[in-house]
Amino acid sequence: QVQLVESGGGLVQAGGSLRLSCAASGTIFNISTMNWYRQAPGQQRELVAIITSDGNTNYAGSVKGRFTISRDNVKNTLYLQMNSLKVEDTAVYYCNADVQTTMHDRSARYWGQGTQVTVAS
């Protein structure tokens, strides 16, 4: 079994910064792609940023230049550094990861429980 636990959310003023973390634990052989998603009230969940196992990244246009995704493969932890936050960044942020639990198994996608980010004007 694999668990993803996000932390680091909270209330911040517009223009401020937050750093989210997502720690993966359990039976883990390999983690390939890791992602951050977010979901604002009344809206669909949207992809924010992607990072592959070798560090290649991609971002949604709305956060490019402000957010930075990174990972620590030793700690099995994913990060999202969010700078110059805007009111429209307010959402619940979720991480997910494609995890192979043994060398014989195919990867499966696991999700965290989400962490609230609220940006005040």
N, CA and C atoms as an extended XYZ file, in Angstrom:
363
Properties=species:S:1:pos:R:3:atomname:S:1:resname:S:1:resid:I:1 pbc="F F F"
N         0.841       -1.184        0.000 N   GLN     1
C         0.000        0.000        0.000 CA  GLN     1
C         0.881        1.240        0.000 C   GLN     1
N         0.424        2.267       -0.697 N   VAL     2
C         1.183        3.508       -0.820 CA  VAL     2
C         0.321        4.659       -0.318 C   VAL     2
N         0.920        5.538        0.446 N   GLN     3
C         0.227        6.736        0.922 CA  GLN     3
C         0.988        7.974        0.470 C   GLN     3
N         0.213        8.980        0.058 N   LEU     4
C         0.772       10.292       -0.265 CA  LEU     4
C         0.155       11.297        0.699 C   LEU     4
N         0.994       12.060        1.356 N   VAL     5
C         0.511       13.029        2.343 CA  VAL     5
C         1.055       14.403        1.986 C   VAL     5
N         0.128       15.330        1.690 N   GLU     6
C         0.526       16.705        1.389 CA  GLU     6
C         0.596       17.539        2.667 C   GLU     6
N         1.407       18.566        2.629 N   SER     7
C         1.503       19.527        3.723 CA  SER     7
C         1.969       20.855        3.153 C   SER     7
N         1.834       21.906        3.969 N   GLY     8
C         2.357       23.205        3.575 CA  GLY     8
C         1.322       24.203        3.113 C   GLY     8
N         0.070       23.785        3.013 N   GLY     9
C        -0.969       24.720        2.604 CA  GLY     9
C        -1.271       25.706        3.716 C   GLY     9
N        -2.082       26.711        3.375 N   GLY    10
C        -2.458       27.698        4.375 CA  GLY    10
C        -3.006       28.952        3.741 C   GLY    10
N        -3.067       30.002        4.561 N   LEU    11
C        -3.570       31.301        4.126 CA  LEU    11
C        -2.389       32.240        3.920 C   LEU    11
N        -2.373       32.907        2.764 N   VAL    12
C        -1.278       33.826        2.451 CA  VAL    12
C        -1.849       35.028        1.711 C   VAL    12
N        -1.186       36.154        1.855 N   GLN    13
C        -1.595       37.356        1.131 CA  GLN    13
C        -1.152       37.272       -0.327 C   GLN    13
N        -1.898       37.920       -1.188 N   ALA    14
C        -1.511       37.973       -2.592 CA  ALA    14
C        -0.087       38.529       -2.705 C   ALA    14
N         0.689       37.903       -3.577 N   GLY    15
C         2.085       38.264       -3.733 CA  GLY    15
C         3.031       37.457       -2.870 C   GLY    15
N         2.463       36.709       -1.940 N   GLY    16
C         3.280       35.898       -1.043 CA  GLY    16
C         3.673       34.568       -1.636 C   GLY    16
N         4.279       33.736       -0.798 N   SER    17
C         4.799       32.439       -1.232 CA  SER    17
C         4.380       31.340       -0.270 C   SER    17
N         4.291       30.149       -0.805 N   LEU    18
C         4.082       28.932       -0.017 CA  LEU    18
C         4.868       27.814       -0.672 C   LEU    18
N         5.236       26.835        0.140 N   ARG    19
C         5.898       25.641       -0.383 CA  ARG    19
C         5.115       24.431        0.062 C   ARG    19
N         4.592       23.692       -0.896 N   LEU    20
C         3.868       22.468       -0.610 CA  LEU    20
C         4.811       21.274       -0.686 C   LEU    20
N         4.527       20.299        0.160 N   SER    21
C         5.279       19.038        0.123 CA  SER    21
C         4.299       17.886       -0.010 C   SER    21
N         4.777       16.800       -0.582 N   CYS    22
C         3.977       15.582       -0.738 CA  CYS    22
C         4.914       14.411       -0.502 C   CYS    22
N         4.731       13.755        0.622 N   ALA    23
C         5.606       12.649        0.999 CA  ALA    23
C         4.932       11.320        0.682 C   ALA    23
N         5.634       10.482       -0.056 N   ALA    24
C         5.136        9.150       -0.387 CA  ALA    24
C         5.758        8.129        0.551 C   ALA    24
N         4.938        7.207        1.034 N   SER    25
C         5.435        6.167        1.936 CA  SER    25
C         4.714        4.866        1.651 C   SER    25
N         5.249        3.781        2.217 N   GLY    26
C         4.662        2.473        2.005 CA  GLY    26
C         5.597        1.592        1.191 C   GLY    26
N         5.005        0.679        0.467 N   THR    27
C         5.785       -0.257       -0.346 CA  THR    27
C         6.064        0.397       -1.701 C   THR    27
N         7.298        0.868       -1.869 N   ILE    28
C         7.663        1.616       -3.072 CA  ILE    28
C         8.921        1.030       -3.680 C   ILE    28
N         8.808        0.581       -4.930 N   PHE    29
C         9.984        0.142       -5.672 CA  PHE    29
C        10.507        1.268       -6.560 C   PHE    29
N         9.598        1.956       -7.212 N   ASN    30
C         9.981        3.047       -8.107 CA  ASN    30
C         8.820        4.018       -8.267 C   ASN    30
N         9.156        5.309       -8.318 N   ILE    31
C         8.158        6.337       -8.618 CA  ILE    31
C         8.566        7.004       -9.919 C   ILE    31
N         7.691        6.996      -10.894 N   SER    32
C         8.013        7.662      -12.156 CA  SER    32
C         7.483        9.093      -12.105 C   SER    32
N         6.463        9.406      -12.856 N   THR    33
C         5.967       10.771      -12.914 CA  THR    33
C         5.229       11.155      -11.637 C   THR    33
N         5.458       12.390      -11.200 N   MET    34
C         4.743       12.956      -10.060 CA  MET    34
C         4.129       14.278      -10.517 C   MET    34
N         2.953       14.583      -10.018 N   ASN    35
C         2.209       15.735      -10.500 CA  ASN    35
C         1.540       16.491       -9.354 C   ASN    35
N         1.298       17.752       -9.580 N   TRP    36
C         0.437       18.564       -8.735 CA  TRP    36
C        -0.802       18.960       -9.531 C   TRP    36
N        -1.942       18.788       -8.905 N   TYR    37
C        -3.216       19.246       -9.449 CA  TYR    37
C        -3.827       20.222       -8.458 C   TYR    37
N        -4.833       20.962       -8.892 N   ARG    38
C        -5.586       21.798       -7.974 CA  ARG    38
C        -7.045       21.838       -8.409 C   ARG    38
N        -7.888       22.106       -7.430 N   GLN    39
C        -9.321       22.199       -7.707 CA  GLN    39
C        -9.903       23.338       -6.894 C   GLN    39
N       -10.394       24.337       -7.607 N   ALA    40
C       -11.050       25.463       -6.972 CA  ALA    40
C       -12.537       25.149       -6.823 C   ALA    40
N       -13.233       25.809       -5.907 N   PRO    41
C       -14.660       25.547       -5.704 CA  PRO    41
C       -15.450       25.723       -6.992 C   PRO    41
N       -16.259       24.711       -7.313 N   GLY    42
C       -17.106       24.781       -8.491 CA  GLY    42
C       -16.399       24.569       -9.799 C   GLY    42
N       -15.108       24.227       -9.733 N   GLN    43
C       -14.351       24.030      -10.968 CA  GLN    43
C       -13.791       22.619      -11.038 C   GLN    43
N       -13.403       22.221      -12.241 N   GLN    44
C       -12.796       20.906      -12.424 CA  GLN    44
C       -11.360       20.906      -11.925 C   GLN    44
N       -10.908       19.739      -11.544 N   ARG    45
C        -9.512       19.601      -11.139 CA  ARG    45
C        -8.629       19.850      -12.356 C   ARG    45
N        -7.570       20.637      -12.165 N   GLU    46
C        -6.681       20.954      -13.275 CA  GLU    46
C        -5.238       20.609      -12.921 C   GLU    46
N        -4.505       20.242      -13.962 N   LEU    47
C        -3.097       19.912      -13.800 CA  LEU    47
C        -2.295       21.205      -13.655 C   LEU    47
N        -1.452       21.255      -12.640 N   VAL    48
C        -0.635       22.437      -12.376 CA  VAL    48
C         0.796       22.241      -12.870 C   VAL    48
N         1.394       21.099      -12.522 N   ALA    49
C         2.789       20.875      -12.882 CA  ALA    49
C         3.089       19.389      -12.879 C   ALA    49
N         4.063       19.023      -13.713 N   ILE    50
C         4.489       17.632      -13.881 CA  ILE    50
C         5.992       17.568      -13.710 C   ILE    50
N         6.476       16.492      -13.110 N   ILE    51
C         7.912       16.236      -13.083 CA  ILE    51
C         8.146       14.751      -13.292 C   ILE    51
N         9.026       14.416      -14.219 N   THR    52
C         9.344       13.024      -14.485 CA  THR    52
C        10.431       12.537      -13.537 C   THR    52
N        10.730       11.259      -13.617 N   SER    53
C        11.716       10.678      -12.712 CA  SER    53
C        13.115       11.247      -12.951 C   SER    53
N        13.380       11.719      -14.169 N   ASP    54
C        14.698       12.293      -14.437 CA  ASP    54
C        14.699       13.808      -14.384 C   ASP    54
N        13.604       14.384      -13.849 N   GLY    55
C        13.608       15.806      -13.565 CA  GLY    55
C        13.039       16.726      -14.626 C   GLY    55
N        12.514       16.188      -15.698 N   ASN    56
C        11.886       17.047      -16.700 CA  ASN    56
C        10.568       17.577      -16.160 C   ASN    56
N        10.312       18.849      -16.406 N   THR    57
C         9.130       19.503      -15.844 CA  THR    57
C         8.270       20.152      -16.922 C   THR    57
N         7.020       20.344      -16.574 N   ASN    58
C         6.097       21.082      -17.430 CA  ASN    58
C         5.059       21.734      -16.525 C   ASN    58
N         4.569       22.896      -16.962 N   TYR    59
C         3.671       23.682      -16.129 CA  TYR    59
C         2.439       24.145      -16.905 C   TYR    59
N         1.357       24.340      -16.178 N   ALA    60
C         0.205       25.019      -16.754 CA  ALA    60
C         0.600       26.466      -17.039 C   ALA    60
N         0.025       27.017      -18.092 N   GLY    61
C         0.380       28.376      -18.471 CA  GLY    61
C         0.112       29.391      -17.380 C   GLY    61
N        -0.915       29.134      -16.568 N   SER    62
C        -1.303       30.095      -15.547 CA  SER    62
C        -0.308       30.192      -14.401 C   SER    62
N         0.587       29.210      -14.263 N   VAL    63
C         1.537       29.222      -13.148 CA  VAL    63
C         2.981       29.290      -13.620 C   VAL    63
N         3.204       29.197      -14.903 N   LYS    64
C         4.574       29.184      -15.432 CA  LYS    64
C         5.299       30.462      -15.047 C   LYS    64
N         6.497       30.312      -14.540 N   GLY    65
C         7.284       31.460      -14.102 CA  GLY    65
C         7.060       31.840      -12.656 C   GLY    65
N         6.016       31.302      -12.041 N   ARG    66
C         5.715       31.598      -10.629 CA  ARG    66
C         5.879       30.362       -9.742 C   ARG    66
N         5.553       29.199      -10.265 N   PHE    67
C         5.616       27.951       -9.500 CA  PHE    67
C         6.803       27.118       -9.984 C   PHE    67
N         7.393       26.375       -9.060 N   THR    68
C         8.485       25.467       -9.397 CA  THR    68
C         8.221       24.119       -8.753 C   THR    68
N         8.178       23.086       -9.574 N   ILE    69
C         8.003       21.722       -9.076 CA  ILE    69
C         9.375       21.072       -8.964 C   ILE    69
N         9.564       20.291       -7.912 N   SER    70
C        10.831       19.573       -7.722 CA  SER    70
C        10.547       18.307       -6.933 C   SER    70
N        11.534       17.441       -6.841 N   ARG    71
C        11.360       16.182       -6.114 CA  ARG    71
C        12.683       15.746       -5.534 C   ARG    71
N        12.576       14.993       -4.452 N   ASP    72
C        13.737       14.363       -3.814 CA  ASP    72
C        13.503       12.865       -3.930 C   ASP    72
N        14.227       12.231       -4.808 N   ASN    73
C        13.999       10.804       -5.072 CA  ASN    73
C        14.485        9.915       -3.934 C   ASN    73
N        15.352       10.416       -3.100 N   VAL    74
C        15.798        9.640       -1.938 CA  VAL    74
C        14.705        9.634       -0.870 C   VAL    74
N        14.106       10.794       -0.662 N   LYS    75
C        13.055       10.924        0.346 CA  LYS    75
C        11.670       10.595       -0.203 C   LYS    75
N        11.562       10.325       -1.505 N   ASN    76
C        10.254       10.085       -2.142 CA  ASN    76
C         9.282       11.216       -1.847 C   ASN    76
N         9.774       12.427       -2.006 N   THR    77
C         8.980       13.612       -1.682 CA  THR    77
C         8.930       14.557       -2.873 C   THR    77
N         7.751       15.091       -3.082 N   LEU    78
C         7.482       16.044       -4.153 CA  LEU    78
C         7.248       17.413       -3.530 C   LEU    78
N         7.679       18.452       -4.222 N   TYR    79
C         7.526       19.817       -3.721 CA  TYR    79
C         6.880       20.712       -4.785 C   TYR    79
N         6.256       21.769       -4.312 N   LEU    80
C         5.774       22.816       -5.200 CA  LEU    80
C         6.044       24.157       -4.517 C   LEU    80
N         7.009       24.888       -5.049 N   GLN    81
C         7.297       26.228       -4.560 CA  GLN    81
C         6.405       27.192       -5.326 C   GLN    81
N         5.585       27.926       -4.595 N   MET    82
C         4.627       28.842       -5.225 CA  MET    82
C         4.971       30.271       -4.817 C   MET    82
N         5.350       31.072       -5.783 N   ASN    83
C         5.695       32.473       -5.547 CA  ASN    83
C         4.703       33.381       -6.263 C   ASN    83
N         4.713       34.640       -5.868 N   SER    84
C         3.824       35.641       -6.488 CA  SER    84
C         2.392       35.129       -6.575 C   SER    84
N         1.907       34.618       -5.471 N   LEU    85
C         0.582       34.004       -5.461 CA  LEU    85
C        -0.512       35.022       -5.747 C   LEU    85
N        -1.529       34.553       -6.442 N   LYS    86
C        -2.670       35.371       -6.820 CA  LYS    86
C        -3.934       34.801       -6.178 C   LYS    86
N        -4.944       35.633       -6.072 N   VAL    87
C        -6.204       35.176       -5.496 CA  VAL    87
C        -6.743       33.971       -6.263 C   VAL    87
N        -6.542       33.990       -7.569 N   GLU    88
C        -7.055       32.894       -8.405 CA  GLU    88
C        -6.280       31.586       -8.235 C   GLU    88
N        -5.218       31.593       -7.461 N   ASP    89
C        -4.510       30.349       -7.135 CA  ASP    89
C        -5.183       29.622       -5.975 C   ASP    89
N        -6.176       30.229       -5.364 N   THR    90
C        -6.890       29.598       -4.257 CA  THR    90
C        -7.548       28.306       -4.723 C   THR    90
N        -7.241       27.216       -4.040 N   ALA    91
C        -7.751       25.905       -4.419 CA  ALA    91
C        -7.270       24.875       -3.403 C   ALA    91
N        -7.819       23.670       -3.533 N   VAL    92
C        -7.224       22.519       -2.846 CA  VAL    92
C        -6.200       21.922       -3.799 C   VAL    92
N        -5.001       21.744       -3.313 N   TYR    93
C        -3.899       21.217       -4.125 CA  TYR    93
C        -3.682       19.745       -3.785 C   TYR    93
N        -3.606       18.943       -4.835 N   TYR    94
C        -3.430       17.503       -4.701 CA  TYR    94
C        -2.149       17.068       -5.405 C   TYR    94
N        -1.460       16.117       -4.812 N   CYS    95
C        -0.349       15.499       -5.520 CA  CYS    95
C        -0.769       14.101       -5.960 C   CYS    95
N        -0.139       13.631       -7.011 N   ASN    96
C        -0.261       12.220       -7.345 CA  ASN    96
C         1.058       11.699       -7.862 C   ASN    96
N         1.158       10.390       -7.878 N   ALA    97
C         2.406        9.765       -8.295 CA  ALA    97
C         2.109        8.413       -8.920 C   ALA    97
N         2.879        8.089       -9.936 N   ASP    98
C         2.806        6.772      -10.572 CA  ASP    98
C         3.837        5.884       -9.895 C   ASP    98
N         3.359        4.906       -9.125 N   VAL    99
C         4.225        4.134       -8.243 CA  VAL    99
C         4.208        2.661       -8.635 C   VAL    99
N         5.400        2.112       -8.715 N   GLN   100
C         5.590        0.683       -8.900 CA  GLN   100
C         5.953        0.118       -7.542 C   GLN   100
N         5.142       -0.807       -7.022 N   THR   101
C         5.391       -1.292       -5.661 CA  THR   101
C         6.418       -2.421       -5.614 C   THR   101
N         6.531       -3.194       -6.664 N   THR   102
C         7.584       -4.198       -6.766 CA  THR   102
C         8.095       -4.184       -8.202 C   THR   102
N         9.235       -4.807       -8.447 N   MET   103
C         9.804       -4.813       -9.786 CA  MET   103
C         8.954       -5.615      -10.764 C   MET   103
N         8.027       -6.418      -10.251 N   HIS   104
C         7.207       -7.244      -11.126 CA  HIS   104
C         5.863       -6.602      -11.457 C   HIS   104
N         5.517       -5.536      -10.741 N   ASP   105
C         4.202       -4.930      -10.900 CA  ASP   105
C         4.249       -3.748      -11.861 C   ASP   105
N         3.103       -3.470      -12.464 N   ARG   106
C         2.964       -2.258      -13.255 CA  ARG   106
C         2.698       -1.087      -12.318 C   ARG   106
N         2.998        0.113      -12.797 N   SER   107
C         2.762        1.292      -11.978 CA  SER   107
C         1.271        1.542      -11.809 C   SER   107
N         0.920        2.091      -10.671 N   ALA   108
C        -0.444        2.532      -10.402 CA  ALA   108
C        -0.386        3.969       -9.902 C   ALA   108
N        -1.452        4.711      -10.145 N   ARG   109
C        -1.482        6.124       -9.728 CA  ARG   109
C        -2.135        6.241       -8.356 C   ARG   109
N        -1.434        6.953       -7.490 N   TYR   110
C        -1.927        7.215       -6.142 CA  TYR   110
C        -2.098        8.718       -5.957 C   TYR   110
N        -3.089        9.076       -5.129 N   TRP   111
C        -3.397       10.472       -4.859 CA  TRP   111
C        -3.260       10.789       -3.375 C   TRP   111
N        -2.873       12.019       -3.103 N   GLY   112
C        -2.917       12.509       -1.741 CA  GLY   112
C        -4.311       13.012       -1.405 C   GLY   112
N        -4.480       13.441       -0.150 N   GLN   113
C        -5.799       13.852        0.332 CA  GLN   113
C        -6.078       15.321        0.043 C   GLN   113
N        -5.067       16.073       -0.329 N   GLY   114
C        -5.244       17.479       -0.661 CA  GLY   114
C        -4.880       18.404        0.479 C   GLY   114
N        -4.428       19.597        0.128 N   THR   115
C        -4.135       20.625        1.115 CA  THR   115
C        -4.675       21.955        0.590 C   THR   115
N        -5.324       22.694        1.472 N   GLN   116
C        -5.984       23.939        1.068 CA  GLN   116
C        -4.978       25.076        0.980 C   GLN   116
N        -5.032       25.792       -0.124 N   VAL   117
C        -4.264       27.027       -0.288 CA  VAL   117
C        -5.263       28.154       -0.517 C   VAL   117
N        -5.196       29.157        0.332 N   THR   118
C        -6.086       30.303        0.214 CA  THR   118
C        -5.242       31.566        0.093 C   THR   118
N        -5.474       32.319       -0.974 N   VAL   119
C        -4.731       33.555       -1.211 CA  VAL   119
C        -5.700       34.718       -1.039 C   VAL   119
N        -5.392       35.573       -0.080 N   ALA   120
C        -6.253       36.710        0.228 CA  ALA   120
C        -5.776       37.957       -0.508 C   ALA   120
N        -6.731       38.786       -0.901 N   SER   121
C        -6.380       40.019       -1.621 CA  SER   121
C        -5.978       41.125       -0.661 C   SER   121
